[in-house]
């Protein structure tokens, strides 16, 4: 075995600890140091990912809106608008009916 191989083996040899607490503290300190070193890179990558996600959502929603505006015939858009208005009117009517059932007005003699 030559000298370089021995030096490399010495450098990569595991450290032996006196007790479990010492090993835990050493691992904790080493992990914290590695996290501090990696934090700027992770932070930058996360910021880039959030930026790309926000850009994609904004682009996609505007693309769909522009696509619908340009390629959906006016009669279809009018039908959607009339259907939405009819749905809101039906919902309002059903809500009023339910409110009348839940809180009926007192008209007439009360039963004792």
Rosetta blueprint (number, residue, H / E / L):
1 X L
2 X L
3 X H
4 X H
5 X H
6 X H
7 X H
8 X H
9 X H
10 X H
11 X H
12 X H
13 X L
14 X L
15 X L
16 X L
17 X L
18 X L
19 X L
20 X H
21 X H
22 X H
23 X H
24 X H
25 X H
26 X H
27 X H
28 X H
29 X H
30 X H
31 X H
32 X H
33 X H
34 X H
35 X H
36 X H
37 X H
38 X H
39 X H
40 X H
41 X H
42 X H
43 X H
44 X H
45 X H
46 X H
47 X H
48 X H
49 X H
50 X H
51 X H
52 X H
53 X H
54 X H
55 X H
56 X H
57 X H
58 X H
59 X H
60 X H
61 X H
62 X H
63 X H
64 X H
65 X H
66 X H
67 X H
68 X H
69 X H
70 X H
71 X H
72 X L
73 X L
74 X H
75 X H
76 X H
77 X H
78 X H
79 X H
80 X H
81 X H
82 X H
83 X H
84 X H
85 X H
86 X H
87 X H
88 X H
89 X H
90 X H
91 X H
92 X H
93 X H
94 X H
95 X H
96 X H
97 X H
98 X H
99 X H
100 X H
101 X H
102 X H
103 X L
104 X L
105 X L
106 X L
107 X L
108 X L
109 X L
110 X L
111 X L
112 X L
